[in-house]
Amino acid sequence: MKLTNNTIFITGGASGIGRGLAEAFHQRGNKVIIGGRRKALLDAVVAANPGMEAIELDVADSASIDAAVETLLARHPALNVLINNAGIMPFDDASGVLDDAQTRTLVDTNLLGPIRLTSALIEHLKRQPEATVIHNTSVLAFVPLAATAVYSATKAALHSYAMSQRFMLRDTSVTVHEIAPPWVDTDLIKKSGDPRAMPLDAFIAETMQGLAHDGEEVVVEAVRGFRANPGPGEYGLFNGFNAEMTVNPIPV
């Protein structure tokens, strides 16, 4: 995708990867609008980046999506890039009884949120000379972390949806890209400085380089083996990865 002269809406843009992407695009002269639930955090990011704007949005709430889209398009009719970044990552235990409310919120946020928001904006994007949709999934879409079974499943589902959407838009002005991050040291789980987590600035730099090359997927070099793992022999890496994470779990 082109990295300049865009009008970009990024969900979950007040922290973590979302804020990192928002600031990287802002520094390249794009018009960036961030969306999120926490007004105080949105205001802080906007204050730190003059010219950036914010819209309150809860992607788990369809009424909030409708209201945000109406405001977004009224203020920014040149919008041509949507980055579906917002997500949550609670831990669970698929060997026991799951918290139904938590599970529903996770699916609404991580899967239905991007689907609903893209659906609400897709006809507008198709009218633009060049437009882009970016879905932020996870390397766990390909090698699930058993301790976050539902999260991993939502990311696998979003990967599948992105593939279908890309095919269906193949003859339009809209391209569909996927970012599949590894464990990045943000507050999605708990920012801890764990050496196994990729520093945010390094992840953003490598991801921006990947987006510039216009590939369908952007996967940082450190986890390309995980992306390539699915297939008849996938359980070897999956079992080894999860055994290691059981012995040395992610700090929460």
N, C-alpha and C positions, 0 to 999 in steps of 0.2 A: 504494500500500500504506500501511497505517498505520505510522507511524514510532516508536511507543511501545508498551509493554506486550507485547513479543514475547520469545520465546526463540529466539536466532539462532545458527546454526552457520555459520562463515565459513572456507572452506579458503584456504590461503595467507595466513593472517591475521597472520603475524609480520613482514611487511614490505610496503612499497609501497602499492598500492591496497587490498589486503586489510586491512592495519593501519589505513589511513585510514578505511575503512568501519567496521571494528570499533570504533574509538575514537569515530566519529561516532554510531553507534548506542548505544554504551555511555554516552556523555554525555547521551543522551536517556532514560536509565533502563531500557533493555532489558537482559535477561540475555544476555550475549554469550559464546560459546565459540568459540575460534579453533583451527584445525587446521593442522598443518604438520609437515615432516620434521625441522626443526632445533630440538631441545629447548631449547638455550640461548637462542635467539631468542624462542621461545614464552614461556619463563620471564621474559625481560626485559620483554616486552609486558605480561604479567600483573602483574608487579611494579609497572609504571608505571601500571596501571589497576586499582586494588583492586576486587574483585568480579568481574572478568573471569576466565574459566577457559580451560584449554587441553587439547587431546588430541593426542597424536602421531598423524600420519597421512601416509602416502605414497599419493596418489591414483593413482599409476601401478601400484600393487600391489593386486590384488583382495582378497588375504588381509588386508592392512592396512585396507582399507575395511570389510570385514566386522567386524574386531575393533573398529575405531573406532565403527562404528554401534552395536554391542552396548553398548559403554561409554557412548556418548552418550545412548542411549535409557534406559538404566538410571539414569543420573544426572539426566537432564532430560526426563522424560516429557511436559512441556508444550512441547517443541520444535515450533515452527510456521513457522520461516523457514530455508531453506537458501540460502546464497550460494556458488555454485560459482565461486570466484575463482582458485584455484591454476593456475599456468601457467608455461611456460618458453618462451624465445624465442631459440634458437640461429640463427645465420645459416647459409645453405647456398648452393649453386650448382646450380640446376636444369639448367644447360647441361652439367654434368659428372656424375661418379659421386658419388652421395650416400652418406654414412656410414649404413649400415643400422641400426646400433645406436642412433645418435642419432635417426634417423627414427622408429624404433619407440618409443623413450622419449617423443618429442614427441607422437606420436599417443596413446600410453597416458595421458600426463599431461593434455593439452589437450582431448582429445575423449572417449576411453573413460573417463577418470576422472570427469568430470561425469555421463556417462551412467550409469555403474555406481553412483555414490554416490546420484544421484537415484532410481534404480531401487530401491536398498536402503532408502530412506526414504519412498518415495512412498505406500505404504499407511498408514504412520503419519501422514503429512501429511494425507491424505484424511480421516482421522478427526478432525482438528482443526476447530473452528468456522470459523476463517479461517487459511489457510496461504499461503505464498509461496515460489516457487523463483525465484532470480535467477541467470542465467547471464552471466558476464563474458566477452564475446567481444572484438571489436576493430573499429575502423573499417576495419582491413585485411581484414575479412570481405567488404567491399564494393568496396574498391580495394586489391588485394594489393600488398605490397611485394615486388618480384621477388627481392630478396636474402634474403628470408625466405619462400620459396615454400611450404614445408611448414607452417610456422607459420600463414601466411595461409590456407592450405587448411583447417587444423584449425578455425580460427575461422569460416570460411564454413560448414563442416559443422556446427559447434555452433549457428550461427544457424539453419540449416535445421532441426536437431533441435528447437530451442526453439519454432519455429513449429508444428511437428507436435505437440509435447507440449502446447503451449497449446491447440490445437484439441481434442485428445483429452481434456483436463481441463476443457473449457468448462462442463460441467454439474456440476462438483464444487466443493468449498470452496477449491481450490488455484488460485491465479493464477500465471502464468509471465511473468516480465519479463526483459528483456535490457539489459545495459549494454554499450555499444560505445565504449570509450575511444579517444581519439586517442593520440599519443605523449605520455605523461606522464613527468615527470622523476623516475623511480624507478630502482632497481637491477635492474629486469627486463632492461634492456640494460646501461646504465652511467649512473649518476646523474652528469650532467656540467654542469648549468646551461645547456645549449644553449638559446638563446632560441626555438627552434622547438618545444621541448617545453613542454607545459602544466604549470605548477606544481601539485604534488599537492594542496595545500590548496584551490586554486581549483577543481580538478576535483572533489574530494569535495563541496565546497559546492554546486556546480551540479548534481551527480548526486543529492544528497540532495533538492534541490528538485524534480528531475524525478521521483524515486521517489514523492514526496508527491502528485504529480498522477495517479498510477496509470496512466500510459501503458504500452503494451506494450513500448516501447523507450525508453531514455534515451540521448540523444546530445547532447553539449554543443554549444552554438551554433557554436563555431569550426569544427566539421567536419560540419555538416549537409549541405553540398554534396557531401561524400564519400558520405554515406549515401544521398543522392538520385541518385547517379551511375549505378548499374547500369541497363542498357538498351542499345538498338541502337548508341548513340553513346558507349558507355562507354570506348572505347579512347583517345579524345582526352585525357581527364583522366588515365587510367591511364598512358599513355605519357609525358605531360608530367611527372607526379609522379615516375615512376621515373627519367626522365632527370635531373631535378633532384637526386634522391637519389643518383644515380651520381656526379654532379659534386661534390656536398656530402654525403657519406655520414654516417650516424649514427656517432658515435664509439664504438668497442668496445674 
